[in-house]
Amino acid sequence: MLGRFLPKLSVLVCAMAAMAGPALAADQPLKVGWNSELSGVWTFFGNACLDGARLAETEVNAKGKKIDLIVQDNQSNPAQAAAVARSLDTQEKVDLLSGPTNADVSLAVYGYAEDAKLPVLMPVAAFPQLTKPGTKQVFRMEPDAVGWGYAAVKFIKTMKSDAKIGVMMSDFAVNRAILAGLKYQAERDGIAIVAEMLFPQSASDATVQTAQMKAKKPDFVILAGGGAFDATLTRQMLDVGFKPEQLYHPYGSTKQIMTWGERSIGSYFGTFFDHNLPNLTEQGKAFVENFRKVKNYPPGYTENYCYSTVYLLNELVDKGAKGRDGIRAALREVNTKEVTTGVPIRFDQNGARIEYMYLMQLKSLSKDDFKTEKVNYMEWSPEVLPVYDLVR
Amino acid sequence: MLEENLLVVFSVITSGLLVGTIFSVVAAGLSLIHGTILLPQAANGQVFLGAGLLFWLFGTEWEWPLWLAVPTTFLIIGFLAFACEATILKRFYPLEDRNISYLIITLGIAQILSGIYTGTFGRISDTFQVTAPVNGFAIIEPVPIAYTRLIAFVLAGSVLGGLVAFLRLHRIGRALRAVFQNREAARLRGIDTLKIYRFAFLLGTAITTAGGILFALAFALDLTVGWTISLITFSIMIVGGPGSVVGALVVGLVFGFTQAIVSVFADPTVATFAYLLAMLAMLFIRPSGLFAK
């Protein structure tokens, strides 16, 4: 009896499963492989980014799971990042990758993703080659660093049309890209670079160089130290008598700004998000408050990009994008606004984002907070600069 | 123009003195330990960094007064050093060829400490700037020198001076020097070498801790600085001669001034690594170390 009935039962079960299949698949959350620096030298940025992303994940999943962040640690190591990308691809079978915050790690993920045809939405990665011509899989939220140099020159030109500038930077990939954009645009805008100093990443003192810079009498100095050296450099510039209004940082993250010290009040910096921006959306204001409650400091552009990345993916899911091909196609067609600021999000044919930058002036500084004022905002197309010729 | 040139010249002097004395302090701690115990303390950079981070945590993040933040930092690191010596390091004292064992052990400890820092402090920030206990400048025309840097320099000089005086004048200091020079003879003269080993390790660690605190006062910290300082101080110890505090002082200052003077003529990358050239030049003249006995 049972023997006769079993084959019919199995056919029935298979048929039911086949019918249920598409319905189950439709309810599957988007699997995002979060390949991040949760240990190693970039720990702070990896964790700050993940904090922003987790906040967004919790919010978008409040009424049912739509986004599933599958987090793995790349140890701030490019080789490990490639291994993590492979694991997320082949073991976890994610729909796309995201999460890197460091140029070297991002480049390793880029290499894997382009080969494996796995889409990537980079939240915080400014090295231009991540969206070099011919890029098919990688899109990034952060405008490329060559443009940050361009923005610095354009801003200084508004302050003084024939300004003389000095440059003091730690020597690493992103800063070299900034310097390339800066030199390119300075030449075209009649801004003279009177001194250019690149420091090794292990530098901790710039007493002599700041005195030499003082002797060159620039109107403005572009400062971009790496890690702790940024704080030392800023303070030593002020020590030798530069006014804060003469100092410009091409980028400023929350913790970085907090180390510049009270004497830096009045200095300028570029950024992509600031909790004091007047154009924060209601969601942007809520993000700032919710983040501050958890972390005791206001979010900066790193945290915002990671928060916004998850919301962008959520929007794509809402519009019906699914699977690797669907997500990649949807990212190519994106024409939306960042949920926190309303800044446009569009990618060019290589996955580079339309360039923009806020120019801020520091107004006050305390242990856990700072106030700024927006002094300028710029938007421009990535094609304005020969980015991929300037940085190879 | 004269004023600008004077500013550069004085900045070479202030930078050379400050950087040199802080290098010397940390190298003196390392040299003391290696000269006494034959222990190449590869974790010294991480001890240095740990001291700076704890000082930042207590003094800046938790806003403790200096009189509490500084001794607490010393106590915590002293306790950890004591535990490390009592449980691991002393087991190797009977071995004659313990150098390589110690190097591997302390490299392991350095990696563990580095992992602990990234997992704890690394989640708080990427930069650790100590709030200056005193604001303002001393102006030595035309050079302004921040009081905190001046204080750091004076304290670093005091630590070195105090250490030299202790080694020359105090009974235990003289016992330490006797062990540097000849362990067997020191033992025959009734010196308890095992106790001296323990004392040297704790004293050397305390001096490294002082170096970390002074560096945090004068500059800023991130999680990579421990490895950099390790490389520099090992170079100083090798050139100065293991066990020689005077060697650490002289070579530390030479390194600091080399970096500062080369900065005037070359780009900062060349200047930062100029001390390595100075090291090669000095080793060429005296391969065993300038002040080795």
Interface residues (C-beta under 8 A of the other chain):
Chain A: S39 G40 V41 T43 F44 F45 N47 D171 M197 L198 F199 P200 Q201 S202 A203 S204 D205 A206 T207 V208 Q209 T210 A211 Q212 K214 A215 G227 A228 F229 D230 A231 T232 R235 D239 V240 G241 K255 Q256 T259 G261 K367
Chain B: M1 E4 N5 L7 V8 F10 S11 V12 T14 S15 L18 V19 E63 G115 T118 G119 G122 R123 I124 S125 D126 T127 F128 Q129 F137 P144 I145 A146 F215 F219 A220 L221 D222 L223 T224 V225 T228 Q259 A260 S263 V264 D267 P268 T269 A271 T272 F273
